[in-house]
Amino acid sequence: MNEIESWREEVRAWLEQNCPASMRLPIVPDDMVWGGSQVEFGSADQRVWFERMRDRGWFAPDWPTAYGGGGLSPRHARVLEQEMLRLGCRQPQYNLGIWMLGPVLLEYGSEEQKQTHLKPMMRGTARWCQGFSEPNAGSDLASLRTSARREGDELIINGSKIWTSYGEKSDWMYALVRTDPAAAIKQQGISFVLIDMHAPGVTVKPIELISGKSSFCEVFFDDVRVPAGNVVGPWNGGWSVAKKLLQHERAAMSKFSEGSAPSHDILQVASGYLFDDQGRCTEPVLRDRMAGVLMDSHAFALTHQRVKEEALARMDVSGPVSIMKLVMTEQEAAKYELLMQIMGHRALGWEEQGFTALEHDICRTWLLSKTYAIAGGSSEVQLNIIAKRVLGLPA
Ligand SMILES: Cc1cc2nc3c(=O)[nH]c(=O)nc-3n(C[C@H](O)[C@H](O)[C@H](O)COP(=O)(O)OP(=O)(O)OC[C@H]3O[C@@H](n4cnc5c(N)ncnc54)[C@H](O)[C@@H]3O)c2cc1C
């Protein structure tokens, strides 16, 4: 047995022994454990799983141990990922810091920034939010106007951000701010900065949604003072850092069907509504469409595998990452539209009363799937990137 295969055996045995059975069930929105100072565990198993993975450094298995990571090579970390997927293990902690900011800090951050910020993510004690979008800067992100001016060793930040997911529950924000309003090219006057959400002058206002719940916030900055050492990458050079971060965001989103976000097995769900006593699907048209969804999903998984191998081989995957994000989000949306048709009104269990827990989850995940085509850069924006960077079409 080669070294990777014996590592696989070791990992498999560890996961089987340490991942509680309830942490191997598909994730549902209410069961996602978000790290940070306001971390909440819905069950003892959630806490145990969180703590065991944290203690191994496996919130980010391939980060260096010096920063609290698992110290695994990319190939060994990939084996861990595959084995977690095989057993259906849930992510033990959800944190934008780990998915997006951490890899960027490892590449662009100063030693002090790495020492200060990576370990708290890896302990699960600091939760991060993303401060990119503004009322007039979404797809056209480079038009952002939140400003930062330098005063001695500090930056003074003024302005506001919008659509900040879970801003009120976060300890830190990574943000884009305008540091040179006179720059001839707007992308060249932007810096990437880390802001303490508890600093004086930061106000967070949840945006009320039609559902009565809210994960979005507006965040206002009123003369917020931030140490100049919190700028990541070069002064006025934040655009390149942001582009890299968005790549990590899109790569994370293209893994949604691998259990990192709520998703359902279409065959398993459909069997309760459409199949006869002998396990046969009684509706030829819906059966055909289900077969289409399953084939697309299989083709996606194989292509995703190839892109990951290319990334491991250090090839430039910035174009393919946009393709994967686009296709994944469209496939998830199509799957839930089909489930709506298969389940009929049973898929509209917005209230828990009168519906099963599964029906209630399907309804919420159907609605959630619609947001994927906007978050992290809309599908139209991904198409523009693919046209320009992958196909080389004129802008
Ligand atoms: C679930 C969710 C979570 C989010 N979380 C965060 C967060 O935590 N932090 C954060 O900063 N932002 C967040 N966002 C905001 C998100 O990044 C923006 O909504 C997104 O970038 C689109 O910007 P916009 O809403 O201003 O729409 P606009 O940019 O105004 O776009 C409106 C429509 O026009 C289309 N369009 C715009 N420009 C073009 C073009 N050049 N070519 C073709 N079509 C175009 C778009 O595709 C879209 O359909 C989140 C959004 C969602 C849905």
The ligand as an SDF file (V2000), in Angstrom:
LIG
                    3D

 53 58  0  0  0  0  0  0  0  0999 V2000
  -27.2140   35.5450   -0.4180 C   0  0  0  0  0  0  0  0  0  0  0  0
  -26.3440   36.7320   -0.6540 C   0  0  0  0  0  0  0  0  0  0  0  0
  -25.3120   37.0060    0.2220 C   0  0  0  0  0  0  0  0  0  0  0  0
  -24.4930   38.1290    0.0130 C   0  0  0  0  0  0  0  0  0  0  0  0
  -23.5280   38.3990    0.9410 N   0  0  0  0  0  0  0  0  0  0  0  0
  -22.7200   39.4610    0.7590 C   0  0  0  0  0  0  0  0  0  0  0  0
  -21.7120   39.7800    1.7320 C   0  0  0  0  0  0  0  0  0  0  0  0
  -21.5860   39.0920    2.7560 O   0  0  0  0  0  0  0  0  0  0  0  0
  -20.9190   40.8500    1.5230 N   0  0  0  0  0  0  0  0  0  0  0  0
  -21.0300   41.6110    0.4020 C   0  0  0  0  0  0  0  0  0  0  0  0
  -20.2340   42.5380    0.2460 O   0  0  0  0  0  0  0  0  0  0  0  0
  -21.9930   41.3860   -0.5240 N   0  0  0  0  0  0  0  0  0  0  0  0
  -22.8540   40.3300   -0.3630 C   0  0  0  0  0  0  0  0  0  0  0  0
  -23.8540   40.0640   -1.2790 N   0  0  0  0  0  0  0  0  0  0  0  0
  -24.0620   41.0020   -2.3730 C   0  0  0  0  0  0  0  0  0  0  0  0
  -23.6740   40.4630   -3.7360 C   0  0  0  0  0  0  0  0  0  0  0  0
  -22.2770   40.3990   -3.8800 O   0  0  0  0  0  0  0  0  0  0  0  0
  -24.3180   41.4200   -4.7650 C   0  0  0  0  0  0  0  0  0  0  0  0
  -25.7080   41.3250   -4.6160 O   0  0  0  0  0  0  0  0  0  0  0  0
  -23.9300   41.0470   -6.1710 C   0  0  0  0  0  0  0  0  0  0  0  0
  -22.5810   41.2890   -6.4050 O   0  0  0  0  0  0  0  0  0  0  0  0
  -24.7820   41.8410   -7.2180 C   0  0  0  0  0  0  0  0  0  0  0  0
  -24.7440   43.1970   -6.9430 O   0  0  0  0  0  0  0  0  0  0  0  0
  -26.0780   44.0520   -6.8050 P   0  0  0  0  0  0  0  0  0  0  0  0
  -26.9910   43.3770   -5.8380 O   0  0  0  0  0  0  0  0  0  0  0  0
  -25.6960   45.4540   -6.5140 O   0  0  0  0  0  0  0  0  0  0  0  0
  -26.7910   43.9580   -8.2220 O   0  0  0  0  0  0  0  0  0  0  0  0
  -26.3890   44.7980   -9.5510 P   0  0  0  0  0  0  0  0  0  0  0  0
  -24.9130   44.8390   -9.6930 O   0  0  0  0  0  0  0  0  0  0  0  0
  -27.1280   46.0910   -9.5210 O   0  0  0  0  0  0  0  0  0  0  0  0
  -26.9960   43.8600  -10.6490 O   0  0  0  0  0  0  0  0  0  0  0  0
  -28.3900   43.8200  -10.9730 C   0  0  0  0  0  0  0  0  0  0  0  0
  -28.5830   42.8720  -12.1490 C   0  0  0  0  0  0  0  0  0  0  0  0
  -27.8820   43.3730  -13.2900 O   0  0  0  0  0  0  0  0  0  0  0  0
  -26.9740   42.3840  -13.7930 C   0  0  0  0  0  0  0  0  0  0  0  0
  -25.7390   43.0390  -14.2450 N   0  0  0  0  0  0  0  0  0  0  0  0
  -25.0220   43.9810  -13.5850 C   0  0  0  0  0  0  0  0  0  0  0  0
  -23.9200   44.3140  -14.2830 N   0  0  0  0  0  0  0  0  0  0  0  0
  -23.9330   43.5630  -15.4020 C   0  0  0  0  0  0  0  0  0  0  0  0
  -23.0550   43.4470  -16.5250 C   0  0  0  0  0  0  0  0  0  0  0  0
  -21.9390   44.1500  -16.6200 N   0  0  0  0  0  0  0  0  0  0  0  0
  -23.3800   42.5340  -17.5060 N   0  0  0  0  0  0  0  0  0  0  0  0
  -24.5120   41.7950  -17.4210 C   0  0  0  0  0  0  0  0  0  0  0  0
  -25.3870   41.8750  -16.3730 N   0  0  0  0  0  0  0  0  0  0  0  0
  -25.0990   42.7420  -15.3880 C   0  0  0  0  0  0  0  0  0  0  0  0
  -26.6780   41.4860  -12.6120 C   0  0  0  0  0  0  0  0  0  0  0  0
  -26.2980   40.1930  -13.0240 O   0  0  0  0  0  0  0  0  0  0  0  0
  -28.0250   41.4670  -11.8870 C   0  0  0  0  0  0  0  0  0  0  0  0
  -28.8790   40.5170  -12.4830 O   0  0  0  0  0  0  0  0  0  0  0  0
  -24.6960   38.9650   -1.1000 C   0  0  0  0  0  0  0  0  0  0  0  0
  -25.7470   38.6850   -2.0040 C   0  0  0  0  0  0  0  0  0  0  0  0
  -26.5690   37.5920   -1.7760 C   0  0  0  0  0  0  0  0  0  0  0  0
  -27.6960   37.3220   -2.7420 C   0  0  0  0  0  0  0  0  0  0  0  0
  1  2  1  0
  2  3  1  0
  2 52  2  0
  3  4  2  0
  4  5  1  0
  4 50  1  0
  5  6  2  0
  6  7  1  0
  6 13  1  0
  7  8  2  0
  7  9  1  0
  9 10  1  0
 10 11  2  0
 10 12  1  0
 12 13  2  0
 13 14  1  0
 14 15  1  0
 14 50  1  0
 15 16  1  0
 16 17  1  0
 16 18  1  0
 18 19  1  0
 18 20  1  0
 20 21  1  0
 20 22  1  0
 22 23  1  0
 23 24  1  0
 24 25  2  0
 24 26  1  0
 24 27  1  0
 27 28  1  0
 28 29  2  0
 28 30  1  0
 28 31  1  0
 31 32  1  0
 32 33  1  0
 33 34  1  0
 33 48  1  0
 34 35  1  0
 35 36  1  0
 35 46  1  0
 36 37  1  0
 36 45  1  0
 37 38  2  0
 38 39  1  0
 39 40  1  0
 39 45  2  0
 40 41  1  0
 40 42  2  0
 42 43  1  0
 43 44  2  0
 44 45  1  0
 46 47  1  0
 46 48  1  0
 48 49  1  0
 50 51  2  0
 51 52  1  0
 52 53  1  0
M  END
$$$$
